[in-house]
Amino acid sequence: MRRLLGWLVAAELADAVDGDGLLPEDRDPDRRFWDFHDALHFRRSRSGGHDHPVGASFPGRGVVAPLPAVKPPIAHDPADLITLPMPDIAALCRGDPPFQAVVEARRSHRVRGEQPITLDRLGAFLARTARIITLIPPDPGRDLHYEASIRPYPCGGAAYETEIYLAVDACEGLARGLYHYDPLHHRLERVGDDGDLIDSLVTVAWQSAAQTVRPQIVIHLAARMRRLMWKYRGLAWSVALKHAGVLYHAFYLAATVEGLAPCGLGAGDTELVARAYGLDPVAESPIGEFMLSSLPRDAEGSPG
């Protein structure tokens, strides 16, 4: 037993405790609050301190085909395809407020207006943030081994693995329902209209927002992980989280320009989101939630 304990201590898997049964790290204010999975993810998704592969090593090349840049259609009935209004992008470039003015005005708004968000505003919001501007075919000569795209927000490797789903509780011009955003055709695909699921998704958002507001729309982000894992080792989930954060910021700025009430959320229910939209969480992993509503005239916003 003594020899086994010596091995465990040498491997830093065990250490001496004090009279209260606490390890030194239990009394260290910078270490005591780390969860194991957070600490492991932090160390393993960056190089240094270990010898595991990290980076673009293309583990999927020659093994499986890369996923296409655009997720195949979900809805096939024309009645379930809703073309979104498309704003005049050139006019927006000329008429929008200065960029820094938008940045300074950005706030989290845990409120909803009496009148619901309109389909025009929703279409403009998604066009500003997530539409496909250009599809790029594979070009091995330029070390691009999969189909890529250009969209309004940046993305590592132009992979754009993040899919956008919407639980719509109230939107003028759009039926209450569950939708997927098709960024190539700038349209919504209706994937369901289960009222109980919509209520549950809105309730989870309300709980995550400290029970302050039941949003008119909850946007759910999900990552098609093979888009990243085909290329990257060790850091795919870390990169996907970064991309979700980038999209949050794009959502905030677009909502500010459009006069909407945005609020990013820190938590969600993986199994509920997967059930609502028919996802396999291993293949398409829920990774973020964002509330969007119309903005009351007297709203001041809050930090964050």
N, C-alpha and C positions, 0 to 999 in steps of 0.2 A: 504493500500500500504506500509506504514512504517513497519508493522508487516511482510509482505511478504519479503521486502528487508532484514529485520533482519534475517529471516530464510535463505535466500540465502547467506548472509554473513557468518552466522554460519556454513553453509554447505560448505563454501569455493567455492561457485558457483558464487559469486559476490564480488567485492572489490571496495574501493574508488579509483577514478582516480585523476591525478594531473591536473594542469591548461591546459595542452596540451591534455587532454583526454587519457592519458596513464596510464596503471597499473604499479605497481612497477616492475613486471616481464618483462614488455616491455622495461625497461631500464637496465635489468640485462643481461650482455653479455653471461652468461651461460644458460639462460632460454629463451631468446627472440626468438631463432631460432628453438626451438622444435616445430615440427608439432604435432597436437593433436594425430594423429594415431600412430606416433612414440612413444610419451610419454605413451600412453595407452598400447601399445604392450610391451614396456620396463617394466612397472610396473606389468602388469597382467601375464607376462610370467615367473615371478620369485615370490617367496614367500616373505612375509613381506609387511606391509602397507595395506593389504586387507585380506579378509577371504575367497576368492574363491579357489576352489581346484586346486592344481598344482602338477603334477607328475604322476607316474605310478599307476593308480587306475583301469585300465582295464574296462573302461565304455562300451566297445563293447562286452565283454564276456557274452555269453548267450543271446545276442540281435541279432547280425549279425555275420556271419562267417568272420574270418580274411581273407584279400586278400592273395593269394599265393605269395611266394617269387619272382616268375618269372611272369611277365606280360604275359597273354595268347597271342599266335601268332596273329600278325596283318595281315601278308601276307600269303596266302595259295597257290598261284601259284608258283611252283618251279622256274619259271623264275624271280620271285621277291625276291628270297633268294640268297644272295651273301656271300659265305663263305670267311672269312677274312684269310689272311696268319697268321699263328701262329708262333711266334719266339720260339727259343729254350730257355726256361726260365733258365735252368741250365747253359747254355752258357752265358746268360746275367749276371747271378749271379757271374760268374767267370771273365767276361771280361769288365763289366761296369766300368766307372771311380768311384773313391771313392765318397761316399755319400756327404761329405762336399764340395768336389770340384763341384759337381752338384748344391748344394745349393748356393754356392758363384757365380756360373756362371749364375744363373737364372735371366732373365730379361723379361720385357714385350716388344714384338716386334710388332710394328704397321707397318709392311711391308709385302711384298709378293715377292717371287722369280719369275724369268722369267719362269722357269719350274715348273709345278704344283707339289704338294705333290703326292707321289706315294701310290698305294694301299698297298704295303708292309709296308711303314712307318705308314700309318693309322692303319693297323692291329696291328703292334707292339705297337703303342701308346695306343690303346684301350685294348690290352692284358695286358700291364703294369699297367693300371689304373683301369679297370672296369669289367674284366671278373669274372665269378663265379668260385672260386677255389673248393668250396665244398658246397653242399646243406645239410641243417640240418633239419631233421624232427621235428615236435613238440615233446616236452618231458615235460609234466606237472610236473613230479617228480623233474625236475630241474627248475621249474617255467618258462619254455619256452612253451607258449601256442599257438604258431603259427610257421609256417615254416620259417626258417631263412637261412642264407648263410654266407659264408666267401668270402670276395673279397679283392683286394689289399689295399683298403683304409678303415679306421675305420668308424663305424656307430653305433649310439646309439641303443641298443636293437637288434643289427644285423638285423634291419628292412629293410635297403636298399630300401627305397621308391623311390629313385631318378632314373628316366628313362632318357636315353640319345637319343636325336634325332639329326640328321645332315642335314643341308641344304648344299648340295655339289654343288658348282659353278664350280670347276675345280679340278679333281683328276685323275692322270694317272692310267688307268686300271679300272675306275669306272665311269659309266654314270652320267651325271648331273642329280640331282634328290633330293628327300626328303626321308630320311631313318630313321629307328629306329634300335638301337643296341640291339641285343639279346645276353645278357651276358652269358647265359648258353651254347649256341652253338657257340659262338664267330662268329657271322655273322650279316650281315645287312639285314633288311627287307625293301624293297622299298615300301613306302606308297604313293608316288606321283611323278609327274614330271612336275608340272605346272611351266613353266618358269617365269610367272609373280610373283608367290608367292616366288620363289627362289630369284628373283631380289629384291623383297620387303624386304625379310629377310636380305639379304646382305646389302641393303641400310640402314636398321635400325641399323645394326652392325656398318656400316661406320659412321653413325651419332653419335652413342654412343662412338665411338673411335675418337671423335673430327674431323671427316671427313678426316682422315689420310690415310686409306687404305680400299679397298674392299676385304675382305678375301676370300681365296679359299674355306674354309669350315667354316660355323658357327655351333657350337655345342649348342643345346638348352637343358637345363635340366628341367624336369618336375617332380613334386612330387606326387606320389599316396598317398594322404593324409590319406586315411583310414588305411594304413599300420601303421601310427603313432597314429592317433586318436583312433584306436581300443584299444590302450594301455594307452596313455597319455591324461591327462586333462590339459588345460591351457597353454601348452608350445609346442604343436605339430608344429606350424608354426615356432617358434623360433628354434626348433631342426632341422627342414627341412632346414632352412637358414644356420645353422651351417654345416650341411652335404654338402650343395652346396659349401660352402667355403672350406671344406676339399677336395672335389673333384677338385675344382679349383687348389688347391696346388698340388695335384697329377698330374693334367694335366700339370702344369708348369714344374714340375721336369721331367716327362716323355718326354715332348717336348724338354727340354734342352738336355737330353741324346740322343734323336733321331735327334738332329740338326734341329729342326723345329722352326717356329715363333709362339709363343703362346701369347695371350693377353686376360685376363679376362675382361668382360664388366659389367658395373654397372646398366644398364637399358635395357629393352626390351619391346616389344609390346605384351601384353598378348593375345589380341583377334586375332592378326595376327598369332602368334605361334599356338594357338588353332585351327584356321581355316586351317593352312598349314598341320598339322599332324592329324587333326580330333579328337581333345581332348575336353572333357568337363572340363573347368577350375576349377570347383568345385571338381570334382573327381580326376583330374590329373592337378595340378596347375603349370604353367610355373614359374620357380624360378631362372633361371640363363642362361647367354649366354657367350660363349667363342669362340674367333676367333683362327683359326689354318690355317697356310699356310706353304709353303716351305720357307726356310730362305736364303736370298741373302748372298753371301760370305762376303760382306763388312758391314753387319749389326752390329750395336753396342748395340742396345737396349736402353731402357729408364727406369727411376725409376718407381716403382709400380708393 
